[in-house]
Amino acid sequence: MAVPSGADIIIFASSAHYFSLIAVHGIQGHPYKTWTHPNGAKWLEDYLPKDMPTARVMTFGYNAQVFTSSRGSVTDFAEQLLQHLTSVRRLSTSTKNKNRPIIFLCHSLGGLVVKKALLLAQEAHDAAAIRKSTIAVIFMGTPHRGSQLASYADLAVTCIKATGIKANTANLHHLKLDSDDLEELGTQFGSLLQSESIKVLTFYELKPTRIAGIGEAVVVPKWSAKLGLGPPLETVIPLDTDHRQIAQFPSRDSKQYNIVISNLISISLHGQIKQSNDDSEDKEWNDVLLWLEALRIQSGPNLLKERAEGTCKWIHGKRPFENWRCSEGPAGLWIFGKPGIGKTVLSSYISQVLKYENGNLVITLYCQSYQSLNDPFHALVRDILFQALQLPGLSAALKKQLSDLKSQTSTLSYIAFDTLLGIVEKMCHGIANIFLIVDGIDELDQKVAELESFLHRLGSLSQPTELCKILVVSRNTPRLEKLLASWQRMAMSTSDSLQDISAFLNQRLKTMLHLGEHRDEVIERLVDGSKGLFLWADLAVSELDHLRTWNEVQALLQNGNRGLDVTYATIIKQLDTSSESLCRIRAKALLLTAAGYRPFRLEEMTELLAIEVSKGFLDPGNKLLGGWSTLSRACGPFLQMNELGAIELIHVSAKEFLMSHHWAKSLAQEHLIDGSADVEMTCLCLSYLNFTAFGRTLREEVKLDVDNLSQIYPVLEYVSYYYSLRVEQFYSGPTAKVTLEKKLRLAECYNTLLESDTAENISSEAFQAAQETLGPMQPLTLKLQRLKLYTKMLSSLTSSSAESYEDVNGFMRLVENHIKVFGRDHVDTLNCHHDLGMIYLIRQDFTEARKHLEPLYGRMVRMLGHTSRVTQSVANNLAACANMQGEYDYAESILYNSFPALPNAAAERLEIDITSVTPYTINALSILAAVLGARSEDRRSEILHQRVIDGIIALDGHKAPRLYESAINKGQALRDQFKYREARKHYHEWLKASDQNLGADSKQSHEIRNRLIDLDHREKKWQDMPQSLKSSVIEETTDGKIYLRSTAAVIVGILLVAAVAWAYLL
């Protein structure tokens, strides 16, 4: 059967049409059938004109059949497309029709045809105007890099041709993987997009297509379906469908259709922007359109659950709704219902019903989509304006108001919220049949002032004298009860949703063949068990999909609906049977998602899961492998990801469960999420803002690549905006236990930043309050006391007399109390023992230090092994102590036993990637360098000290005090090799850096100056020494040399304690 060729107009042009949408089918396609669902639904003809009244719709046909005598190629089809479109435009008598912006809608091979056509339409070409008018291209399953299936098909067709049947294999050759033609076409088209400011919207399939003789396969996988240009040129969106039906939609309520149409509307606005760019008198309006388009890009499409056929129709039998709907009825109606009853699906249905009626101007707002934005109410009002511009009855007057507003301000983003509300109010006055539907306004109730202002303005519009009809659909909260007291209201009851749940289950369970003859029984019992909650039924279906025996199904049915909290807890317990690693991911990801002020993007969540918040660093080993697939396995139905890659909880009730229910808290604590998620997020914000997650200190001047800032620090945008909000919510009473816990976490966080003074002040204040309210022997009081003493000890390291710290008795009593409360082998008790040993080390009482550290090290090895972080922290200090006592072999054995990576880090070869070495190993390398220096292995000592310097710079930057101690030690290693000139140059460079970064009065600068004086003295003695003596001195170790090495070793040991301050929480 011949395929109709040429351009065919589905919707003829009118003055209301801003742009032309031209649909181009693919190989074996048809200008109409490609876009028609098997059930007969024709979305280009039936749905699109209602949802995009500003579009003139055309379709282009060409002979892309395989079994045909035609020898047409992609280039031939592209030329045909240009000639047909040019012909259509020439026949038009309207200048507007000739210059109307074009959006190409392409399926499969059709995308390659359009790419080639736009490249052919050069300035000298007759169709150059087509290229100039093109503002966007939408690809649906276009194989930009080819398809493996094309190779199979080509082989099959070649065999068939051998029998004498005519076939065209040219296009199959074109679609093969790694085709040179495709690569060249892609490169040229990418350059074209940038020069012409053409936007690209790419849809790719997620489901495999069943193919005879091959089985099931994804025809065009994601890597081939996208151009790879990245935003803002290309937006890439997955569709949960196969290659054939990626361009077909069963109904106007289809989730996939709603995703496509919302993006089509957004990209059509780009056409108005480009059109205004060509008009020098309309630059102000161009700025307005860009401002609105930016909002749509940020908020993304509204991802709604697909409505089952036949649901929500009960609303037509409700008198409050029908009274509101009719012209004489009340202008404002509030429909409310409990969580999970299906309110958003109902809002979507009402919106569609109203749009079907001629003459209605419908604006629908889904408040959940604004949660990811910094100012959700500002975004909500801008969305009203954006949607209004798509409605012919509102666009003209609104354009004038917005243009006037732009002329009065230089920056639209700074326009006050009330000013925008005023524009909405003026827009609605005097125009009939405006319907404004607001779904889920309760999800934005944290912005109290904006909520009250918005609903107050809506209230004035919902007066009987006004023509605007307003519908609010939400939960019934005390705040909304007060603000909407004068509105007409209607409650969604359980009985209203039961018949819908039955229809929903019938549709969803059709594909669950494993239920067999029990299917109807399962539906009936699930309907009864749902108690009218759609969400529960949806969660039950998700569980059913994973059950494979009737006994498992019966167990689920017997549990019934015991409430959402029990359902959520049951799901968590089922997830708890997965691997330990997935449980850890789940525990952290769920609580962070619940605590977030907005949904996290996938790359942000990946970063959060990798950060050891309480320890202040990012562990690359914690990076989430598998991305969303792993996260979905870990969290089950709790989490969903929208098309922008943002992670969201399945429902607001899930957030309430995770944040407040005791089941959630106890389950979380089993997987090391201590305290509340709010505290975890507050500490993360503090660490991230100071870049300590990446080894930088609080005061370091960080040089950043501003253009790539969001790629380097994916969570920076979130924490920079929300940290102040979290600090405001941090306190719940000066002595409340929850406040003391938060202060403990905050002090710990400052301690990881080496801000020991701040940490000491916070912990001291909290400890005093805990003693008075909780008592001295409570676990929280002891933790605060230990942190207070510990931070005081660290603060003493920065003073001029670190050895004067005398609070040994305080720590000894604290150890005894820890044993009584926690037990001898508890981690807090072991850390107290470690603290006590470090105090003696700081005082240079090495005998006492070793008495505490040596048995502690042995216990750590037996309990945790040589290589645990806790053991390594003790090992470093014990090795430093042994080095001070001259037991170099013992010190070296401890280091090599506890640090498997040390041999490689200390290898004699010069090329070492020090940035891959862990902080603990760098500390061990510093002690080993001191040991080698004490053994007169000066050359190796010099090399290792330089590696330590490089490692500290990579970890802590140039303001870390221990960096300069390592530099001093390297200078000594140079001096001990009699490299006086090199040592002097080295000291001068580091003195300049120390003066600049630590201050000229710092201990480090003072010590370097002393070393320079000593160097001058020694060099003079060396120069005055007879040559005969120099040779013997080089081979001999003098008392002075031993003394200097010992001094350097003490410095290493003392500064090492400061360097591992962040290890406090291990």
JOTAGI-V241702 format. One record per backbone hydrogen bond with DSSP energy under -1.0 kcal/mol. NH is the residue of the N-H (numbers start at 1). CO is the residue of the C=O. If there is no record, write none. Layout:
# JOTAGI-V241702
{{NH | CO} {NH | CO}}
This chain:
# JOTAGI-V241702
{{6 | 61} {8 | 59} {10 | 57} {11 | 57} {17 | 14} {18 | 54} {19 | 54} {20 | 101} {21 | 56} {22 | 103} {23 | 58} {24 | 105} {28 | 64} {29 | 26} {34 | 30} {36 | 33} {37 | 41} {40 | 37} {46 | 42} {48 | 43} {51 | 47} {52 | 48} {55 | 52} {56 | 19} {58 | 21} {59 | 8} {60 | 23} {61 | 6} {64 | 62} {68 | 66} {77 | 73} {78 | 74} {79 | 75} {80 | 76} {81 | 77} {82 | 78} {83 | 79} {84 | 80} {85 | 81} {86 | 82} {87 | 83} {88 | 84} {89 | 85} {90 | 86} {91 | 87} {98 | 94} {99 | 95} {102 | 133} {103 | 20} {104 | 136} {105 | 22} {106 | 138} {107 | 24} {108 | 140} {110 | 107} {111 | 108} {113 | 109} {114 | 110} {115 | 111} {116 | 112} {117 | 113} {118 | 114} {119 | 115} {120 | 116} {121 | 117} {122 | 120} {125 | 122} {128 | 125} {130 | 127} {131 | 127} {132 | 128} {133 | 129} {134 | 130} {135 | 102} {136 | 102} {137 | 199} {138 | 104} {139 | 201} {140 | 106} {141 | 203} {144 | 142} {144 | 224} {146 | 143} {147 | 175} {152 | 148} {153 | 149} {154 | 150} {155 | 151} {156 | 152} {157 | 153} {158 | 154} {159 | 155} {160 | 156} {161 | 157} {162 | 158} {163 | 160} {164 | 161} {165 | 160} {168 | 66} {173 | 169} {174 | 170} {175 | 171} {176 | 173} {178 | 145} {179 | 176} {183 | 179} {184 | 180} {185 | 181} {186 | 182} {187 | 183} {188 | 184} {189 | 185} {190 | 186} {191 | 187} {192 | 188} {193 | 189} {194 | 190} {195 | 191} {196 | 192} {197 | 193} {198 | 193} {199 | 135} {200 | 233} {201 | 137} {202 | 235} {203 | 139} {204 | 237} {206 | 239} {206 | 241} {207 | 241} {209 | 217} {211 | 215} {214 | 211} {215 | 211} {217 | 209} {224 | 221} {225 | 221} {226 | 222} {234 | 230} {235 | 200} {237 | 202} {239 | 204} {241 | 239} {248 | 245} {254 | 251} {258 | 254} {259 | 255} {260 | 256} {261 | 257} {262 | 258} {263 | 259} {264 | 260} {265 | 261} {266 | 262} {267 | 263} {268 | 264} {269 | 265} {272 | 268} {273 | 269} {274 | 270} {275 | 271} {276 | 272} {277 | 273} {278 | 274} {282 | 279} {286 | 282} {287 | 283} {288 | 284} {289 | 285} {290 | 286} {291 | 287} {292 | 288} {293 | 289} {294 | 290} {295 | 291} {296 | 292} {297 | 293} {298 | 294} {299 | 295} {300 | 296} {304 | 302} {311 | 308} {315 | 312} {316 | 313} {317 | 314} {318 | 315} {322 | 318} {323 | 319} {324 | 320} {325 | 321} {326 | 322} {329 | 326} {333 | 470} {334 | 488} {335 | 472} {336 | 490} {337 | 474} {341 | 338} {346 | 342} {347 | 343} {348 | 344} {349 | 345} {350 | 346} {351 | 347} {352 | 348} {353 | 349} {354 | 350} {355 | 351} {356 | 352} {360 | 357} {361 | 433} {363 | 435} {365 | 437} {367 | 439} {369 | 366} {370 | 367} {371 | 368} {373 | 370} {379 | 375} {380 | 376} {381 | 377} {382 | 378} {383 | 379} {384 | 380} {385 | 381} {386 | 382} {387 | 383} {388 | 384} {389 | 385} {390 | 387} {391 | 388} {394 | 391} {395 | 391} {398 | 394} {399 | 395} {400 | 396} {401 | 397} {402 | 398} {403 | 399} {404 | 400} {405 | 401} {406 | 402} {407 | 403} {408 | 405} {409 | 406} {414 | 411} {415 | 412} {420 | 416} {421 | 417} {422 | 418} {423 | 419} {424 | 420} {425 | 421} {426 | 422} {427 | 423} {428 | 424} {431 | 428} {435 | 361} {436 | 469} {437 | 363} {438 | 471} {439 | 365} {440 | 473} {443 | 440} {444 | 441} {445 | 442} {447 | 444} {448 | 446} {451 | 447} {452 | 448} {453 | 449} {454 | 450} {455 | 451} {456 | 452} {457 | 453} {458 | 454} {459 | 455} {460 | 456} {461 | 457} {462 | 458} {466 | 463} {469 | 434} {470 | 331} {471 | 436} {472 | 333} {473 | 438} {474 | 335} {481 | 477} {482 | 478} {483 | 479} {484 | 480} {485 | 482} {487 | 484} {488 | 332} {490 | 334} {492 | 336} {498 | 494} {501 | 497} {502 | 498} {503 | 499} {504 | 500} {505 | 501} {506 | 502} {507 | 503} {508 | 504} {509 | 505} {513 | 511} {515 | 512} {516 | 513} {518 | 515} {519 | 516} {522 | 518} {523 | 519} {524 | 520} {525 | 521} {526 | 522} {527 | 523} {528 | 524} {529 | 525} {530 | 526} {533 | 530} {534 | 340} {535 | 340} {537 | 533} {538 | 534} {539 | 535} {540 | 536} {541 | 537} {542 | 538} {543 | 539} {544 | 540} {545 | 541} {546 | 543} {547 | 544} {553 | 549} {554 | 550} {555 | 551} {556 | 552} {557 | 553} {558 | 554} {559 | 555} {560 | 556} {567 | 563} {568 | 564} {569 | 565} {570 | 566} {571 | 567} {572 | 568} {573 | 569} {574 | 570} {575 | 571} {576 | 572} {577 | 574} {578 | 575} {583 | 579} {584 | 580} {585 | 581} {586 | 582} {587 | 583} {588 | 584} {589 | 585} {590 | 586} {591 | 587} {592 | 588} {593 | 589} {594 | 590} {595 | 591} {596 | 592} {602 | 645} {605 | 601} {606 | 602} {607 | 603} {608 | 604} {609 | 605} {612 | 617} {613 | 611} {615 | 612} {616 | 612} {617 | 612} {618 | 693} {619 | 610} {622 | 619} {623 | 620} {629 | 626} {631 | 627} {632 | 628} {633 | 629} {634 | 630} {635 | 631} {636 | 632} {638 | 635} {640 | 648} {642 | 646} {645 | 642} {647 | 600} {648 | 640} {650 | 638} {655 | 651} {656 | 652} {657 | 653} {658 | 654} {659 | 655} {660 | 656} {661 | 657} {665 | 661} {666 | 662} {667 | 663} {668 | 664} {669 | 665} {670 | 666} {671 | 668} {672 | 669} {673 | 668} {674 | 672} {680 | 676} {681 | 677} {682 | 678} {683 | 679} {684 | 680} {685 | 681} {686 | 682} {687 | 683} {688 | 684} {689 | 685} {690 | 686} {691 | 688} {692 | 687} {694 | 691} {695 | 692} {696 | 691} {700 | 697} {706 | 704} {708 | 705} {709 | 706} {712 | 708} {713 | 709} {716 | 713} {719 | 715} {720 | 716} {721 | 717} {722 | 718} {723 | 719} {726 | 722} {727 | 723} {728 | 724} {729 | 725} {730 | 727} {740 | 736} {741 | 737} {742 | 738} {743 | 739} {744 | 740} {745 | 741} {746 | 742} {747 | 743} {748 | 744} {749 | 745} {750 | 746} {751 | 747} {752 | 748} {754 | 751} {755 | 750} {756 | 754} {759 | 755} {760 | 756} {761 | 757} {762 | 758} {763 | 759} {764 | 760} {765 | 761} {766 | 762} {767 | 763} {768 | 764} {769 | 765} {770 | 766} {771 | 767} {772 | 768} {773 | 769} {774 | 770} {775 | 770} {778 | 775} {782 | 778} {783 | 779} {784 | 780} {785 | 781} {786 | 782} {787 | 783} {788 | 784} {789 | 785} {790 | 786} {791 | 787} {792 | 788} {793 | 789} {794 | 790} {795 | 791} {796 | 792} {798 | 795} {799 | 796} {804 | 801} {805 | 802} {808 | 806} {811 | 807} {812 | 808} {813 | 809} {814 | 810} {815 | 811} {816 | 812} {817 | 813} {818 | 814} {819 | 815} {820 | 816} {821 | 817} {822 | 818} {823 | 818} {830 | 826} {831 | 827} {832 | 828} {833 | 829} {834 | 830} {835 | 831} {836 | 832} {837 | 833} {838 | 834} {839 | 835} {840 | 836} {841 | 837} {842 | 838} {843 | 839} {844 | 841} {845 | 840} {846 | 844} {849 | 845} {850 | 846} {851 | 847} {852 | 848} {853 | 849} {854 | 850} {856 | 852} {857 | 853} {858 | 854} {859 | 855} {860 | 856} {861 | 857} {862 | 858} {863 | 859} {864 | 860} {865 | 861} {872 | 868} {873 | 869} {874 | 870} {875 | 871} {876 | 872} {877 | 873} {878 | 874} {879 | 875} {880 | 876} {881 | 877} {882 | 878} {883 | 879} {884 | 880} {885 | 881} {886 | 883} {887 | 882} {888 | 886} {891 | 887} {892 | 888} {893 | 889} {894 | 890} {895 | 891} {896 | 892} {897 | 893} {898 | 894} {899 | 895} {902 | 899} {905 | 901} {906 | 902} {907 | 904} {912 | 910} {914 | 912} {916 | 913} {917 | 914} {922 | 918} {923 | 919} {924 | 920} {925 | 921} {926 | 922} {927 | 923} {928 | 924} {929 | 925} {930 | 926} {931 | 927} {932 | 928} {933 | 929} {934 | 930} {935 | 931} {936 | 933} {937 | 932} {938 | 936} {941 | 937} {942 | 938} {943 | 939} {944 | 940} {945 | 941} {946 | 942} {947 | 943} {948 | 944} {949 | 945} {950 | 946} {951 | 947} {952 | 948} {953 | 949} {954 | 950} {955 | 951} {956 | 952} {957 | 953} {963 | 960} {965 | 961} {966 | 962} {967 | 963} {968 | 964} {969 | 965} {970 | 966} {971 | 967} {972 | 968} {973 | 969} {974 | 970} {975 | 971} {976 | 972} {978 | 975} {979 | 974} {980 | 978} {983 | 979} {984 | 980} {985 | 981} {986 | 982} {987 | 983} {988 | 984} {989 | 985} {990 | 986} {991 | 987} {992 | 988} {993 | 989} {994 | 990} {995 | 991} {996 | 992} {997 | 993} {998 | 994} {999 | 994} {1002 | 999} {1006 | 1002} {1007 | 1003} {1008 | 1004} {1009 | 1005} {1010 | 1006} {1011 | 1007} {1012 | 1008} {1013 | 1009} {1014 | 1010} {1015 | 1011} {1016 | 1012} {1017 | 1013} {1018 | 1014} {1019 | 1015} {1020 | 1016} {1021 | 1017} {1022 | 1018} {1023 | 1019} {1024 | 1020} {1030 | 1026} {1031 | 1027} {1033 | 1029} {1034 | 1030} {1042 | 1038} {1043 | 1039} {1044 | 1040} {1045 | 1041} {1046 | 1042} {1047 | 1043} {1048 | 1044} {1049 | 1045} {1050 | 1046} {1051 | 1047} {1052 | 1048} {1053 | 1049} {1054 | 1050} {1055 | 1051} {1056 | 1052} {1057 | 1053} {1058 | 1054} {1059 | 1055} {1060 | 1056} {1061 | 1058} {1063 | 1060} {1064 | 1061} {1066 | 1063}}
